[in-house]
């Protein structure tokens, strides 16, 4: 190997080594979020793993001795909640109509989506208020277990079990075919003896 070839080989090795070091440094610099950003990312991942509040899971978690009194306490607001559910159904149908209409109108779509979001928020706020009022009357251990069930995380298999039961057509002895496109019909609630 001549002297020039040796210098060329050393130069190539040096360039390759510098490229590896610069690439590793750049990768670390670009992907290092620091303690603050890593904490935010962990908080966001934790929040994303929560399915949200599931009222049905809350009610299913209540022992039968407590479930009936909770439903009776909420009975006075039944028509109000059903009206909110019907309103949400109307808003969702309006969203579907606007989003599938030709020609597409982005302003109308935005308006319809906003109205559906507001209707959903009204229903959720009212339902949550009713549940919180009823939960205040429960013993602490029963309330805590019911809320833990209502706030379970994704990936716990609970979602898949519920979906499987739903496709079987019968969940807790209730006929799911009673529910129309507009949601539960008035009077569709817990069975009474």
C-alpha positions in Angstrom: 0.0 0.0 0.0 1.5 3.3 -1.0 1.7 6.2 1.2 -1.1 8.1 -0.5 -3.5 5.1 -0.2 -2.7 4.9 3.5 -3.6 8.6 4.0 -6.8 8.1 2.0 -7.7 5.1 4.0 -7.1 7.0 7.3 -9.1 9.9 6.0 -12.0 7.7 5.1 -11.9 6.0 8.5 -11.8 9.4 10.2 -14.7 10.7 8.1 -16.8 7.6 8.9 -16.0 7.8 12.6 -16.9 11.5 12.7 -20.1 10.7 10.8 -21.0 8.1 13.4 -20.2 10.4 16.3 -22.1 13.3 14.8 -25.1 11.1 14.0 -25.2 9.7 17.5 -24.9 13.1 19.0 -27.6 14.5 16.8 -29.9 11.6 17.6 -29.4 12.1 21.3 -29.9 15.9 21.0 -33.0 15.6 18.9 -34.6 12.8 21.0 -33.6 14.1 24.5 -36.6 15.8 25.9 -35.1 16.6 29.2 -36.8 15.9 32.5 -39.6 18.4 32.0 -40.6 17.2 28.6 -40.3 13.6 29.6 -42.6 14.2 32.5 -45.2 15.9 30.2 -44.9 13.0 27.8 -45.4 10.5 30.6 -48.4 12.5 31.9 -49.9 12.6 28.4 -49.4 8.8 27.9 -51.1 8.2 31.3 -54.0 10.4 30.5 -54.4 8.8 27.0 -54.5 5.4 28.6 -57.6 6.3 30.6 -60.7 5.4 28.8 -62.7 8.2 30.4 -65.6 8.0 32.7 -68.0 5.1 31.8 -71.4 5.5 33.6 -72.4 2.0 32.6 -69.3 0.6 34.3 -70.1 2.6 37.3 -73.6 1.2 37.6 -72.5 -2.3 36.8 -69.9 -2.1 39.6 -72.6 -1.2 42.2 -73.9 -4.1 44.2 -77.6 -4.7 43.6 -78.5 -3.5 47.1 -77.1 0.0 46.2 -77.9 0.1 42.5 -81.7 0.3 42.9 -81.6 3.2 45.4 -79.2 5.1 43.1 -81.5 4.6 40.1 -84.5 5.7 42.3 -82.6 8.8 43.3 -81.9 9.7 39.7 -85.5 8.9 38.5 -86.7 12.5 38.7 -84.2 13.5 36.0 -85.0 10.8 33.6 -87.0 12.9 31.1 -84.4 15.6 31.2 -81.6 13.2 30.4 -83.6 11.5 27.6 -84.3 14.9 26.1 -80.5 15.6 26.1 -79.9 12.2 24.5 -82.5 12.9 21.8 -80.9 16.3 21.2 -77.5 14.7 20.8 -78.9 12.1 18.4 -80.4 15.0 16.3 -77.0 16.8 16.3 -75.1 13.7 15.3 -77.5 13.0 12.4 -77.0 16.7 11.3 -73.3 16.2 11.4 -73.6 13.1 9.2 -75.9 14.9 6.7 -73.5 17.9 6.5 -70.3 15.8 6.2 -71.7 13.7 3.4 -73.5 16.5 1.5 -72.3 17.7 -1.9 -71.0 20.2 -2.3 -69.1 20.1 0.9 -69.5 23.2 3.1 -66.7 23.5 5.6 -68.4 26.2 7.5 -71.6 24.2 7.9 -69.6 21.2 8.9 -67.7 23.2 11.6 -71.0 24.5 12.9 -72.7 21.1 13.0 -69.6 19.5 14.7 -69.6 22.4 17.3 -73.3 21.9 18.0 -72.8 18.1 18.4 -69.9 18.7 20.7 -71.9 21.1 22.8 -74.9 18.7 23.0 -72.5 15.9 24.1 -71.0 18.1 26.7 -74.5 19.1 28.1 -75.5 15.4 28.3 -72.2 14.4 30.0 -72.3 17.3 32.5 -75.9 16.5 33.5 -75.2 12.7 33.7 -72.0 13.3 35.7 -73.8 15.7 38.1 -76.5 13.1 38.7 -74.0 10.3 39.3 -71.9 12.5 41.7 -75.0 13.4 43.7 -76.0 9.7 43.9 -72.4 8.6 44.7 -72.3 11.0 47.7 -74.9 8.8 49.3 -72.8 5.6 48.9 -70.4 4.1 51.5 -66.8 5.0 50.7 -65.6 1.5 49.7 -68.6 0.9 47.4 -68.2 4.4 45.8 -64.4 3.9 45.4 -64.8 0.5 43.7 -67.6 1.8 41.4 -65.5 4.8 40.3 -62.4 2.6 39.8 -64.5 0.4 37.5 -65.8 3.4 35.7 -62.3 4.8 35.1 -60.5 1.6 34.1 -57.6 1.8 31.7 -57.4 0.6 28.2 -55.7 -2.6 27.6 -57.2 -4.3 30.7 -59.3 -6.5 28.5 -62.5 -5.0 29.8 -63.4 -3.3 26.6 -63.0 -6.5 24.6 -65.2 -8.5 27.0 -67.9 -5.8 26.8 -67.8 -5.7 23.0 -68.0 -9.5 22.9 -71.0 -9.5 25.2 -72.7 -6.8 23.1 -72.3 -8.9 20.0 -73.9 -11.9 21.7 -77.1 -9.7 21.8 -77.8 -10.0 25.5 -76.1 -8.1 28.2 -77.2 -8.5 31.8 -80.5 -9.9 30.6 -81.4 -6.7 28.7 -82.6 -6.7 25.1 -80.3 -4.3 23.2 -82.7 -4.2 20.2 -84.9 -1.8 22.1 -82.5 0.9 21.5 -83.2 2.8 18.3 -81.0 5.2 16.3 -82.1 7.9 18.7 -80.8 6.2 21.8 -82.9 4.6 24.6 -86.6 5.1 24.5 -88.3 6.8 27.4 -89.0 4.2 30.1 -86.0 2.2 29.0 -84.1 1.9 32.2 -83.4 -0.5 35.0 -85.8 -3.3 35.4 -88.3 -2.8 38.2 -89.8 -5.5 40.3 
